[in-house]
Amino acid sequence: MIRLLSPRLAALRRHLPLGLSYIASSGSLVASSAAQLVTFAILARALGPHEFGLFVKLAAITNVAVHVCGIGASDCLLRRVSQDRAMYPAMLGHNLILIGLTGALLVALGLAVLPFWITISPDPVVNLSALALFLITNVVLVRLTLLTDLIFLGHSRYASANRAVVGYAVARTVTAILACLVFSTASLAQWTAWQFAGNLVVVAAYAWWLRGLGRPRLTVVREEIRLGLFFCSQFVARSVRQNADLFMLGLVASIEVVGSYGVARRILDSSYLTIDALNRIAFPSFAKTSLGGIHAAMPSALRLLPVALALGLATSIGLFVVSGYLPLIFGQDYTSLTRFVGILAWLPLFIAASSIAMDVLGASSHQGERAAIVNATNLGGSLLIVWFSWWLPPNGTFAALYIIEGCTVAAAWLILLRLVRRSAARTA
């Protein structure tokens, strides 16, 4: 009996560090998501429907802009530092320069355009000042804060990375509590000042925290600019696709269907945390092993693929089971919510299947191929969503989403296997 158990115990010991890292990673993301929901609830009650609606509009714009800020330099930092710690000063300086330049351009562009579309205050000076603070905070300061997590991941300091994620989420919640519940902030113009001050404190604290890792060397690593642009373009394409379905359903479906679909989409997006947690700890490993060629990362990828699929399947089953109880939480007015979540529940399984291949491509500097997959499936998928949603709403929308994710899985693995064969042949 002991002889039979020994191999299993040895295998368990080998996988225990990965399991503990995954638990810590997923726990930090869940805690961050929960803190964000609390922050949104406080703001929604304090600001009121109109002011909070303006906040949501501005947040949607800056959610895209923050991925453009730095033009993908953060991904390059994670990959290069994971491969060679000596690259950290140069990659940190590379990030600071690109974040500064692109952040200034994005803030200037926002200040030139947004005052004609969104009015925070009737006073032009207050309105422009509030918009400036909102843009600086949610584009530049947020980008700098998110960089801390990637720096720690690149140095394999996973506990510090998890603390950075949770710490930032808690800091935002504390800022909302102080602003809205203690000092009775009731306008978006006032909140922009609080938000700016809170994020500035976090950036300063994280900069002090990182000082022991080394000072930045202010230089631009030119060969990484092209790869960064490829990485950045993926988020723009994904953002277009993620808004195409809501836009089309808003044109052709009832208010109840649009509301139920919006809630279902939010629930689905949150469910991806289980897969994102695995990606956070897998990416640095893929970056190290792929130094010998992308084929060298395949053994690790194939070992993690069943884990990712198991997580995706567990998430899908959980969503399907929970879908029947959602009206108890969100109210009986969302009559379609149970059916929508039940239909969409199996998408995490597709996301899990493609995520390992996409991480290997990104970690091995094949951002061009990865961008081609993401951009083609999302931009082409946007047209498919528009057509199917117009033709048969909302079931056509669901069908289009499954086709898009199925094509992503097929394209990611076909291209990865092709690159692996080439890499192995060159090495041989």
Secondary structure, DSSP 4 states (H G I P E B T S, - for coil): -HHHHHHHHHHHHHHHHHHHHHHHHHHHHHHHHHHHHHHHHHHHHHHHHHHHHHHHHHHHHHHHHHHHTTTTHHHHHHHHHHH-GGGHHHHHHHHHHHHHHHHHHHHHHHHHHGGGT--S-SSHHHHHHHHHHHHIIIIIIHHHHHHHHHHHHHTT-HHHHHHHHHHHHHHHHHHHIIIIIIS---SHHHHHHHHHHHHHHHHHHHHHHGGGG--------THHHHHHHHHHHHHHHHHHHHHHHHHHHHHHS-HHHHHHHHHHHHHHHHHTHHHHHHHHHHHHHHHHHGGG-GGGGHHHHHHHHHHHHHHHHHHHHHHHHHGGGHHHHH-TT-TTHHHHHHHHTTHHHHHHHHHHHHHHHHHTT-HHHHHHHHHHHHHHHHHHHHHHHHHSTTHHHHHHHHHHHHHHHHHHHHHHHHHHHHHHHHH-
